[in-house]
């Protein structure tokens, strides 16, 4: 597809035209010939088998029948008009029904003619039936007509497209025409030795065979080749970016570990570091000594101790004469980091400040002055940190929390705050499956903290049905009597007619009746409250003035109340796995045993049941993330949607993990041998810029 032809707007393909082109663009995002070629079938139907009418079962997906048309008749009035026909073979009769396009179908049907019927079978009053079957006259001399492929491709279409005769069959015709005309212009884009090493089929034949395979083996080879190619160029781009950045961006050298780090480590750290924490600190230490800008992703479950690692890294930067900052996505989270770090370092150890939208002007001016003269060493805040008027004297390390909530532009602004770009440590509490990390953050070095600090007890998770609500209330009272606090989380604020959910307002009333004043006090927090009211309610709970916090998911990120030991999630089946896991992570922050209770209705969907069972079975965020990716698909994992990375046309990160690992190793070897892609066998990789992108927006990858 190095040919310019494939960048031609779709309206210029014979059989498309302006009107159909508009619909293709709107409905399927097909703008060019290349887009159409990459609209791959989502399944294939075996057209080699003919069923006898008596062998048709209602649970068969699609069947193909050879039968003679016996009769046809228009039935019903205006709105219920339909065309009904009968066809028979030597074993029985099948009824055929059409509700749309009936005039045209009626004209083409000839009683007495033998037809190939193809469609989804159903049964009505005990008789076999097919609604809107594909139907074509049987021609024994030409079994290989276009419509009678052995493996018939099925393409995603929409109701709107069907109005323009662009159902699966219509799309198939367009793709066949495109291949007939331009297949010879699909040139190879992988080096010959890669094709040989991985036994990959040629590119042009793979495009033909993925749309029109003669058999399953041919289809398998085509799919493998095109998946390999897609993942290859994705990894090539990511790893090339990494090499370029290493060469281009010099980094400050943190040569010493001095007073700040040692004083904190030996005299202020309130607990022993876990082995994974020590390992990550060592990795950061090595990164910051190389004279190259560090770009490291730190993954760790809620409560695994990422903030301490970030603080100790910042102290190394301060020991070397640099300033540091932490950028968080919300004021609540920024505030929490500030309180956590302040409580760890004490009052007179290191100069730190909090900068968010609600800091008064007078205090801001002081912060700006202290930043510019270098006295302020640690600045914690929201994106207020990247405003132009915030100037640092010597910014050496930037820590970004929950990075998927920040755009690349916002992060790049932080880099420009120093002549030599600061080192970057990105933290996330959303565990990311390994394959996704290799793709989303393929150009970052990844560190993982997969062990909780000593003394933390794993959270016990239980599943209760609505019928067990009294038991749940009893348990809450037991825990409150021990002096603990409880979260109760609802998915909605107000009742929705469509969804019969326990909503927060009703829930608050029930709680107030069950837990009356003055013995119990309740805080209520939801997204539609004014920020000041929300903060007031949160603070009451944090200070222990209220024992129960009834909330929507606003508490998912950023509330740290070590005394809260119970998390109750209403309508738990309505939440995604990663969200359930994040919510559960709000408890279990103190030394006490903590509990998470998942409340659901009696009826659960298959996916809902898998999610609930997974939560009860494991506390391991990475295990949960893998299952979540299998259930939801990689494109829906938090933050990946807007990143533009996962616009994969054929590869699937949930099922192609093994292939991705092979491809990445292949690209690593290739770049290790030839970082500039200068060897003759690699010239092929320079030839098609639009192909190298694979249609991805690289500017969106950090």
For each residue, the residues with C-beta under 8 A, 3 or more apart:
1: 6 34 37 185 186 187 189 203 688 691
2: 185 187 189 687 688 691
3: 6 182 185 186 187
4: 7 8
5: 8 33 182 185
6: 1 3 32 33 34 37 182 185 186
7: 4 32 33 34 690
8: 4 5 12 13 32 33
9: 12 21 31 32
10: 13 16 21 24 25 30 31 32 33 35 36
11: 16 17 18 20 21
12: 8 9 16
13: 8 10 16 33 36 174 177 178
14: 177 181
15: 20 173 174 177
16: 10 11 12 13 20 21 24 174
17: 11 20 21
18: 11 21 22
19: 22 23 164
20: 11 15 16 17 23 24 164 166
21: 9 10 11 16 17 18 24 25
22: 18 19 25 26
23: 19 20 26 27 160 161 164 166
24: 10 16 20 21 27 28 30 36 161 166
25: 10 21 22 28 29 30 31
26: 22 23 160
27: 23 24 158 160 161
28: 24 25 35 39 156 158 161
29: 25 35
30: 10 24 25 35 36 39
31: 9 10 25 35
32: 6 7 8 9 10 35 36
33: 5 6 7 8 10 13 36 37 178 182
34: 1 6 7 37 38 690
35: 10 28 29 30 31 32 38 39
36: 10 13 24 30 32 33 39 174 175 178
37: 1 6 33 34 175 178 179 207
38: 34 35 649 650 695
39: 28 30 35 36 155 156 171 175
40: 210 211 226 649 650
41: 44 153 154 155 210 211
42: 154 155 156
43: 154
44: 41 151 152 153 154 213 219
45: 62 118 151 152 154
46: 49 150 151 152
47: 64 118 148 149 150 151 152
48: 150
49: 46 64
50: 64 65 66
51: 55 56 60 63 64 65
52: 55 56 65 89 90 91 92
53: 56 65 67 88 89 91 92 93 94 128
54: 91 92
55: 51 52 91
56: 51 52 53 60 63 65 94 121 128
57: 60 121
58: 121 122 123
59:
60: 51 56 57 63 121
61: 120
62: 45 118 119 120
63: 51 56 60 118 119 120 121
64: 47 49 50 51 116 117 118
65: 50 51 52 53 56 87 89 94 116 117 118
66: 50 89 114 115 116 117 138
67: 53 87 88 89 94 114 115 117
68: 87 88 89 112 113 114 115
69: 72 85 86 87 109 110 111 112 113 114 115
70: 85 86 87 88 93 111
71: 85 86 111
72: 69 83 84 85 86 106 109 111
73: 83 84 85
74: 81 82 83 84 102 106
75: 81 82 83 84
76: 79 80 81 82
77: 80 81
78: 81
79: 76
80: 76 77
81: 74 75 76 77 78 99 102
82: 74 75 76 97 98 99 102
83: 72 73 74 75 97 98 102 105 106
84: 72 73 74 75 95 96 97
85: 69 70 71 72 73 95 96 97 109
86: 69 70 71 72 93 94 95 96
87: 65 67 68 69 70 93 94 96 115 117
88: 53 67 68 70 92 93 94
89: 52 53 65 66 67 68 92
90: 52
91: 52 53 54 55
92: 52 53 54 88 89 128
93: 53 70 86 87 88 127 128
94: 53 56 65 67 86 87 88 117 127 128 129 130
95: 84 85 86 124 127 128 129 130
96: 84 85 86 87 117 129 130 133 135
97: 82 83 84 85 129 130 131 132
98: 82 83 101 102 105 131 132
99: 81 82 102 131 132
100: 132
101: 98 104 105
102: 74 81 82 83 98 99 105 106
103: 106 107
104: 101 107 108
105: 83 98 101 102 108 109 135
106: 72 74 83 102 103 109
107: 103 104
108: 104 105
109: 69 72 85 105 106 113 135
110: 69 113 137
111: 69 70 71 72
112: 68 69
113: 68 69 109 110 137
114: 66 67 68 69 137 138
115: 66 67 68 69 87 135 136 137 138
116: 64 65 66 135 136 137 138 148
117: 64 65 66 67 87 94 96 130 133 134 135
118: 45 47 62 63 64 65 133 134 135
119: 62 63 130 131 132 133 134
120: 61 62 63 130 131
121: 56 57 58 60 63 128 129 130
122: 58 128 129 130 131
123: 58 126 127 128 129
124: 95 127 129
125:
126: 123
127: 93 94 95 123 124
128: 53 56 92 93 94 95 121 122 123
129: 94 95 96 97 121 122 123 124
130: 94 95 96 97 117 119 120 121 122 133
131: 97 98 99 119 120 122
132: 97 98 99 100 119
133: 96 117 118 119 130
134: 117 118 119 147 169
135: 96 105 109 115 116 117 118
136: 115 116 145 147 148
137: 110 113 114 115 116
138: 66 114 115 116
139: 142 143 145
140: 143
141:
142: 139 145
143: 139 140 148
144: 148 149
145: 136 139 142 148
146: 149 172 173 176
147: 134 136 152 169
148: 47 116 136 143 144 145
149: 47 144 146 152 153 212
150: 46 47 48 213 214 215
151: 44 45 46 47 213 214 215 216 219
152: 44 45 46 47 147 149
153: 41 44 149 168 172 211 212
154: 41 42 43 44 45 168
155: 39 41 42 168 171 172 175
156: 28 39 42
157: 161 162 166 167 168 170 171
158: 27 28 161 162
159: 162 163
160: 23 26 27 163 164
161: 23 24 27 28 157 158 164 166 167 170 171
162: 157 158 159 165 166 167
163: 159 160
164: 19 20 23 160 161 170
165: 162 170
166: 20 23 24 157 161 162 170 171 174
167: 157 161 162 170 171
168: 153 154 155 157 171 172
169: 134 147 172 173
170: 157 161 164 165 166 167 173 174
171: 39 155 157 161 166 167 168 174 175
172: 146 153 155 168 169 175 176 211
173: 15 146 169 170 176 177
174: 13 15 16 36 166 170 171 177 178
175: 36 37 39 155 171 172 178 179 211
176: 146 172 173 179 180 211 212
177: 13 14 15 173 174 180 181
178: 13 33 36 37 174 175 181 182
179: 37 175 176 182 183 207 208 211 212
180: 176 177 183
181: 14 177 178
182: 3 5 6 33 178 179 185 186
183: 179 180 186 204 207 208
184: 204
185: 1 2 3 5 6 182
186: 1 3 6 182 183 203 204 207
187: 1 2 3 203 204 687 688
188: 195 202 203 204 684
189: 1 2 203 229 684 685 687 688 691
190: 194 195 200 203 228 229 232 684
191: 194 195 670 681 682 684 685
192: 195 196 681
193: 196 197 681
194: 190 191 197 198 200 232 666 670
195: 188 190 191 192 198 199 200 202
196: 192 193 199
197: 193 194 666
198: 194 195 228 662 666
199: 195 196
200: 190 194 195 224 225 228
201: 205 206 209 221 222 224 225
202: 188 195 205 206 225
203: 1 186 187 188 189 190 206 207 225 229
204: 183 184 186 187 188 207 208
205: 201 202 208 209 222
206: 201 202 203 209 210 221 222 225 226
207: 37 179 183 186 203 204 210 211 222 226
208: 179 183 204 205 211 212 222
209: 201 205 206 212 213 214 218 219 221 222
210: 40 41 206 207 213 219 222 223 226
211: 40 41 153 172 175 176 179 207 208
212: 149 153 176 179 208 209
213: 44 150 151 209 210 216 218 219 222
214: 150 151 209 218
215: 150 151 218 219
216: 151 213 219 220
217: 220 221
218: 209 213 214 215 221 222
219: 44 151 209 210 213 215 216 222 223
220: 216 217 223 224
221: 201 206 209 217 218 224 225
222: 201 205 206 207 208 209 210 213 218 219 225 226
223: 210 219 220 226 227 650
224: 200 201 220 221 227 228 659
225: 200 201 202 203 206 221 222 228 229
226: 40 206 207 210 222 223 229 230 650
227: 223 224 230 231 650 651 656 659
228: 190 198 200 224 225 231 232 659 663
229: 189 190 203 225 226 232 233
230: 226 227 233 234 648 649 650 651 694
231: 227 228 234 235 651 656 659 660 663 664
232: 190 194 228 229 235 236 663 666 667
233: 229 230 236 237 691 692 693 694
234: 230 231 237 238 439 442 645 648 694 696
235: 231 232 238 239 438 439 442 660 663 664 667
236: 232 233 239 240 667 670 671 685 692
237: 233 234 240 241 692 693 696 698 701
238: 234 235 241 242 439 442 443 701
239: 235 236 242 243 442 443 664 667 668 671
240: 236 237 243 244 671
241: 237 238 244 245 443 698 701
242: 238 239 245 246 295 442 443 444
243: 239 240 246 247 671 675
244: 240 241 247 248
245: 241 242 248 249 293 295 443
246: 242 243 249 292 293
247: 243 244
248: 244 245
249: 245 246 292 293 420 421
250: 291 292 293 420
251: 288 290 291 292 293 294 420 421 423
252: 288 320 322 396 420 422 423
253: 288 289 290 291 320
254: 285 288 289 316 317 319 320 322 396 423
255: 289 320
256: 319 320
257: 261 262 285 316 319
258: 261 262 319 320
259: 262 263 319
260: 263 264 315 316 318 319 349 350
261: 257 258 264 265 312 315 316 319
262: 257 258 259 265 266
263: 259 260 266 267 268 349
264: 260 261 267 268 269 311 312 315 344 345 349
265: 261 262 268 269 312
266: 262 263 269
267: 263 264
268: 263 264 265 344 345 346 349
269: 264 265 266 273 308 344
270: 344
271: 453 454 455
272: 454
273: 269 277 278 281 305 308
274: 277 278 304 305 449 451 452 453 454
275: 278 279 451
276: 279 280 300 304 448 449 450 451
277: 273 274 280 281 305 308 309 449
278: 273 274 275 281 282
279: 275 276 282 283 447
280: 276 277 283 284 298 309 447 448 449
281: 273 277 278 284 285 309 312 313
282: 278 279 285 286
283: 279 280 286 287 296 445 447
284: 280 281 287 288 294 296 309 313 316 425 447
285: 254 257 281 282 288 289 316
286: 282 283 289 290
287: 283 284 290 292 294 296 423 445
288: 251 252 253 254 284 285 294 313 316 317 397 423
289: 253 254 255 285 286
290: 251 253 286 287
291: 250 251 253
292: 246 249 250 251 287
293: 245 246 249 250 251 420 421 422 423 424
294: 251 284 287 288 423 424 425 445
295: 242 245 423 424 426 443 444 445
296: 283 284 287 424 425 426 444 445 446 447
297: 403 426 427 428 437 441 444 445 446 447
298: 280 306 309 310 425 426 427 428 447 448 449
299: 427 428 431 432 437 446 447 448 449
300: 276 304 305 306 427 429 448 449 450
301: 304 429 431 449 450 452 585 619 620 621
302: 429 581 582 585 586 621
303: 452 453 456 585 588 589
304: 274 276 300 301 449 450 451 452 453
305: 273 274 277 300 308 309 449 452 453
306: 298 300 309 310 427 429 449
307: 310 311 337 340 341
308: 269 273 277 305 311 312 344
309: 277 280 281 284 298 305 306 312 313 449
310: 298 306 307 313 314 326 399 425 427
311: 264 307 308 314 315 341 344 345
312: 261 264 265 281 308 309 315 316
313: 281 284 288 309 310 316 317 397 399 425
314: 310 311 317 318 324 326 377 378 397 399
315: 260 261 264 311 312 318 319 350
316: 254 257 260 261 284 285 288 312 313 319 320
317: 254 288 313 314 320 322 323 324 396 397 423
318: 260 314 315 321 322 323 324 350 377 378
319: 254 256 257 258 259 260 261 315 316
320: 252 253 254 255 256 258 316 317 396
321: 318 394 396
322: 252 254 317 318 394 395 396 397 422
323: 317 318 371 374 376 377 378 379 392 393 394 395 396
324: 314 317 318 377 378 379 395 396 397 398 399
325: 378 379 380 381 385 392 395 397 398 399 414
326: 310 314 334 337 341 378 379 380 381 399 400 401
327: 381 382 383 385 386 398 399 400 401 406 414
328: 333 334 336 337 380 381 382 401 402 558
329: 333 382 401 402 405 406 557
330: 333 334 382 557 558
331: 334 335 356 357 358 382 531
332: 335 336 538 557 558 559
333: 328 329 330 336 337 401 402 557 558
334: 326 328 330 331 337 338 354 356 380 381 382
335: 331 332 338 339 354 356 558
336: 328 332 333 339 340 558 559 560
337: 307 326 328 333 334 340 341 380 401
338: 334 335 341 342 352 354 380
339: 335 336 342 343 560
340: 307 336 337 343 344 560
341: 307 311 326 337 338 344 345 352 378 380
342: 338 339 345 346 347 352
343: 339 340
344: 264 268 269 270 308 311 340 341
345: 264 268 311 341 342 349 350 352
346: 268 342 349
347: 342
348:
349: 260 263 264 268 345 346
350: 260 315 318 345 377 378
351: 370 375 376 377 378
352: 338 341 342 345 376 377 378 379 380
353: 367 370 376 378 379 380
354: 334 335 338 359 380 381
355: 359 364 367 379 380 381 382 384 385 390
356: 331 334 335 359 381 382 384
357: 331 382 384
358: 331 531
359: 354 355 356 363 364 367 384
360: 363 364
361: 364 365
362: 365 366
363: 359 360 366 367
364: 355 359 360 361 367 368
365: 361 362 368 369
366: 362 363 369 370
367: 353 355 359 363 364 370 371 376 379
368: 364 365 371 372 389 390 391
369: 365 366 372 373
370: 351 353 366 367 373 375 376
371: 323 367 368 374 376 379 390 391 392 393
372: 368 369 391 392 393
373: 369 370 393
374: 323 371 393 394
375: 351 370
376: 323 351 352 353 367 370 371 379
377: 314 318 323 324 350 351 352
378: 314 318 323 324 325 326 341 350 351 352 353
379: 323 324 325 326 352 353 355 367 371 376 385
380: 325 326 328 334 337 338 341 352 353 354 355
381: 325 326 327 328 334 354 355 356 384 385
382: 327 328 329 330 331 334 355 356 357 385
383: 327 386 387 406 410
384: 355 356 357 359 381 387 390
385: 325 327 355 379 381 382 390 414
386: 327 383 390 410 413 414 417
387: 383 384 390
388:
389: 368
390: 355 368 371 384 385 386 387 417
391: 368 371 372 417
392: 323 325 371 372 395 417 418
393: 323 371 372 373 374
394: 321 322 323 374 418
395: 322 323 324 325 392 398 414 417 418 422
396: 252 254 317 320 321 322 323 324 418 422 423
397: 288 313 314 317 322 324 325 422 423 424 425
398: 324 325 327 395 414 415 422 423 424 425
399: 310 313 314 324 325 326 327 425 426 427
400: 326 327 403 406 411 414 424 425 426 427
401: 326 327 328 329 333 337 427 428
402: 328 329 333 405 427 428 429 430 557
403: 297 400 406 411 426 427 428 639 702
404: 428 430 638 639 640 642 643
405: 329 402 639
406: 327 329 383 400 403 410 411
407: 410 411
408: 411 412 699 700 701 702
409: 412 413
410: 383 386 406 407 413 414
411: 400 403 406 407 408 414 415 424 702
412: 408 409 415 416
413: 386 409 410 416 417
414: 325 327 385 386 395 398 400 410 411 417 422 424
415: 398 411 412 418 421 422 424
416: 412 413 421
417: 386 390 391 392 395 413 414 422
418: 392 394 395 396 415 421 422
419:
420: 249 250 251 252 293
421: 249 251 293 415 416 418 424
422: 252 293 322 395 396 397 398 414 415 417 418
423: 251 252 254 287 288 293 294 295 317 396 397 398
424: 293 294 295 296 397 398 400 411 414 415 421
425: 284 294 296 298 310 313 397 398 399 400
426: 295 296 297 298 399 400 403 441 444
427: 297 298 299 300 306 310 399 400 401 402 403
428: 297 298 299 401 402 403 404 432
429: 300 301 302 306 402 557 582 585 621
430: 402 404 578 582 625 637 638 639
431: 299 301 578 581 621 622 624 625
432: 299 428 436 437 440 441 625 637
433: 436 437 622 625 626 629 634 637 653
434: 437 438 657
435: 438 439 634 653 654 656 657 660 661
436: 432 433 439 440 625 629 634 637 640 653
437: 297 299 432 433 434 440 441 442 446
438: 235 434 435 441 442 660 661 664
439: 234 235 238 435 436 442 634 645 646 653 660
440: 432 436 437 639 640 643 645 646 701
441: 297 426 432 437 438 444 446
442: 234 235 238 239 242 437 438 439 664
443: 238 239 241 242 245 295 701 702
444: 242 295 296 297 426 441 702
445: 283 287 294 295 296 297
446: 296 297 299 437 441
447: 279 280 283 284 296 297 298 299
448: 276 280 298 299 300 622
449: 274 276 277 280 298 299 300 301 304 305 306 309
450: 276 300 301 304 620 622
451: 274 275 276 304
452: 274 301 303 304 305 456 458
453: 271 274 303 304 305 456
454: 271 272 274
455: 271 591
456: 303 452 453 588 591
457: 588 591 592 593 594
458: 452 588 619
459: 567 584 587 588 594 595 596 619
460: 593 594 595 596
461: 584 595 596 597 598 615 616 619
462: 595 596 597 598 616
463: 572 597 598 600 612 613 615 616
464: 468 469 471 472 597 598 599 600
465: 468 599 600 601 602
466: 469 599 600 601 602
467: 602
468: 464 465 471 472
469: 464 466 472 473 599
470: 473 474
471: 464 468 474 475
472: 464 468 469 475 476 568 597 599
473: 469 470 476 477 514
474: 470 471 477 478
475: 471 472 478 479 566 595 597
476: 472 473 479 480 486 515 548 566 568
477: 473 474 480 481 515
478: 474 475 481 482
479: 475 476 482 484 486 565 566 595
480: 476 477 483 484 485 486 515 520 547 548
481: 477 478
482: 478 479
483: 480 563
484: 479 480 547 563 564 565 566 592
485: 480 541 544 546 547 548 549 561 563 564 565 566
486: 476 479 480 547 548 549 564 565 566 567 568
487: 548 549 551 555 564 566 567 568 583 586 587
488: 507 511 548 549 550 551 568 570
489: 551 552 553 555 567 568 569 570 583
490: 493 501 502 503 504 507 550 551 552 570 571
491: 501 552 553 570 571 574 575
492: 495 496 499 501 503 504 552
493: 490 503 504 505 526 527 528 552
494: 503 504 505
495: 492 501 503 505 506
496: 492 499 501 503
497:
498:
499: 492 496 574
500:
501: 490 491 492 495 496 570 571 574
502: 490 506 507 570 571 599
503: 490 492 493 494 495 496 506 507
504: 490 492 493 494 507 508 524 526 550 551 552
505: 493 494 495 508 509
506: 495 502 503 509 510
507: 488 490 502 503 504 510 511 550 570
508: 504 505 511 512 522 524 550
509: 505 506 512 513
510: 506 507 513 514
511: 488 507 508 514 515 522 548 550
512: 508 509 515 516 522
513: 509 510 516
514: 473 510 511
515: 476 477 480 511 512 519 520 522 547 548
516: 512 513 519 520
517: 520 521
518: 521
519: 515 516
520: 480 515 516 517 547 548
521: 517 518 540 545 546 547 548
522: 508 511 512 515 546 547 548 549 550
523: 537 538 540 541 546 548 549 550 551
524: 504 508 537 549 550 551
525: 529 534 537 538 549 550 551 552 554 555
526: 493 504 529 551 552 554
527: 493 552 554
528: 493
529: 525 526 533 534 537
530: 533 534
531: 331 358 534 535
532: 535 536
533: 529 530 536 537
534: 525 529 530 531 537 538 554
535: 531 532 538 539
536: 532 533 539 540
537: 523 524 525 529 533 534 540 541 546 549
538: 332 523 525 534 535 541 542 559
539: 535 536 542 543
540: 521 523 536 537 543 545 546
541: 485 523 537 538 544 545 546 549 559 561 564
542: 538 539 559 561
543: 539 540
544: 485 541 547 563
545: 521 540 541
546: 485 521 522 523 537 540 541 549
547: 480 484 485 486 515 520 521 522 544
548: 476 480 485 486 487 488 511 515 520 521 522 523
549: 485 486 487 488 522 523 524 525 537 541 546 555 564
550: 488 490 504 507 508 511 522 523 524 525
551: 487 488 489 490 504 523 524 525 526 554 555
552: 489 490 491 492 493 504 525 526 527
553: 489 491 556 575 579 583
554: 525 526 527 534 551
555: 487 489 525 549 551 558 559 583 586
556: 553 579 582 583 586
557: 329 330 332 333 402 429 582
558: 328 330 332 333 335 336 555
559: 332 336 538 541 542 555 586
560: 336 339 340 589
561: 485 541 542 564 586 589
562: 589 590
563: 483 484 485 544 590
564: 484 485 486 487 541 549 561 567 586 587 589 594
565: 479 484 485 486 587 588 590 592 593 594 595
566: 475 476 479 484 485 486 487 587 594 595 596 597
567: 459 486 487 489 564 583 584 586 587 594 595 596 597
568: 472 476 486 487 488 489 596 597 599
569: 489 572 575 580 583 584 596 597 598 599
570: 488 489 490 491 501 502 507 599
571: 490 491 501 502 574 575 599 600 601
572: 463 569 575 580 598 599 600 611 612 615
573: 600 601 604 605 608 611 612
574: 491 499 501 571
575: 491 553 569 571 572 579 580 583 611
576: 579 580 611 628 632 636
577: 580 581 611 614 615 624 625 627 628 631 632
578: 430 431 581 582 624 625 628 637 638
579: 553 556 575 576 582 583
580: 569 572 575 576 577 583 584 598 611 615
581: 302 431 577 578 584 585 615 621 624
582: 302 429 430 556 557 578 579 585 586
583: 487 489 553 555 556 567 569 575 579 580 586 596
584: 459 461 567 569 580 581 587 588 596 615 619
585: 301 302 303 429 581 582 588
586: 302 487 555 556 559 561 564 567 582 583 589
587: 459 487 564 565 566 567 584 594 595 596
588: 303 456 457 458 459 565 584 585 594
589: 303 560 561 562 564 586 594
590: 562 563 565 594
591: 455 456 457
592: 457 484 565
593: 457 460 565
594: 457 459 460 564 565 566 567 587 588 589 590
595: 459 460 461 462 475 479 565 566 567 587
596: 459 460 461 462 566 567 568 569 583 584 587 615
597: 461 462 463 464 472 475 566 567 568 569
598: 461 462 463 464 569 572 580 612 615 616
599: 464 465 466 469 472 502 568 569 570 571 572
600: 463 464 465 466 571 572 573 604 608 612
601: 465 466 571 573 604
602: 465 466 467
603:
604: 573 600 601 608 609 612
605: 573 608 609
606: 609 610
607: 610 611 631
608: 573 600 604 605 611 612
609: 604 605 606 612 613
610: 606 607 613 614 627 631
611: 572 573 575 576 577 580 607 608 614 615 631
612: 463 572 573 598 600 604 608 609 615 616
613: 463 609 610 616 617
614: 577 610 611 617 618 623 624 627
615: 461 463 572 577 580 581 584 596 598 611 612 618 624
616: 461 462 463 598 612 613
617: 613 614
618: 614 615 623 624
619: 301 458 459 461 584
620: 301 450 623 624
621: 301 302 429 431 581 624 625
622: 431 433 448 450 625 626
623: 614 618 620 626 627
624: 431 577 578 581 614 615 618 620 621 627 628
625: 430 431 432 433 436 577 578 621 622 628 629 637
626: 433 622 623 629 630
627: 577 610 614 623 624 630 631
628: 576 577 578 624 625 631 632 637
629: 433 436 625 626 632 633 634 637 653 654
630: 626 627 654
631: 577 607 610 611 627 628
632: 576 577 628 629 636 637
633: 629 636 652 654
634: 433 435 436 439 629 637 640 646 648 652 653 654
635: 640 641 646
636: 576 632 633 640 641
637: 430 432 433 436 578 625 628 629 632 634 640
638: 404 430 578
639: 403 404 405 430 440 642 643
640: 404 436 440 634 635 636 637 643 645 646
641: 635 636 646
642: 404 639 700
643: 404 440 639 640 646 700 701
644: 647 696 697 700 701
645: 234 439 440 640 696 700 701
646: 439 440 634 635 640 641 643 653
647: 644 695 696
648: 230 234 634 651 652 653
649: 38 40 230 694 695
650: 38 40 223 226 227 230
651: 227 230 231 648 656 659 660
652: 633 634 648 655 656
653: 433 435 436 439 629 634 646 648 656 657 660
654: 435 629 630 633 634 657
655: 652
656: 227 231 435 651 652 653 659 660
657: 434 435 653 654 660 661
658: 661 662
659: 224 227 228 231 651 656 662 663
660: 231 235 435 438 439 651 653 656 657 663 664
661: 435 438 657 658 664 665
662: 198 658 659 665 666
663: 228 231 232 235 659 660 666 667
664: 231 235 239 438 442 660 661 667 668
665: 661 662 668 669
666: 194 197 198 232 662 663 669 670
667: 232 235 236 239 663 664 670 671
668: 239 664 665 671 672
669: 665 666 672 673
670: 191 194 236 666 667 673 674 682
671: 236 239 240 243 667 668 674 675
672: 668 669 675
673: 669 670 679
674: 670 671 677 678 679 682
675: 243 671 672
676:
677: 674 682 683 685 686
678: 674 682
679: 673 674 682 683
680: 683
681: 191 192 193 684
682: 191 670 674 677 678 679 685 686
683: 677 679 680 686 687
684: 188 189 190 191 681 687
685: 189 191 236 677 682 692
686: 677 682 683
687: 2 187 189 683 684
688: 1 2 187 189 691 692
689: 692 693
690: 7 34 693 695
691: 1 2 189 233 688 694
692: 233 236 237 685 688 689
693: 233 237 689 690 696 697 698
694: 230 233 234 649 691
695: 38 647 649 690
696: 234 237 644 645 647 693 701
697: 644 693 700 701
698: 237 241 693 701
699: 408
700: 408 642 643 644 645 697
701: 237 238 241 408 440 443 643 644 645 696 697 698
702: 403 408 411 443 444
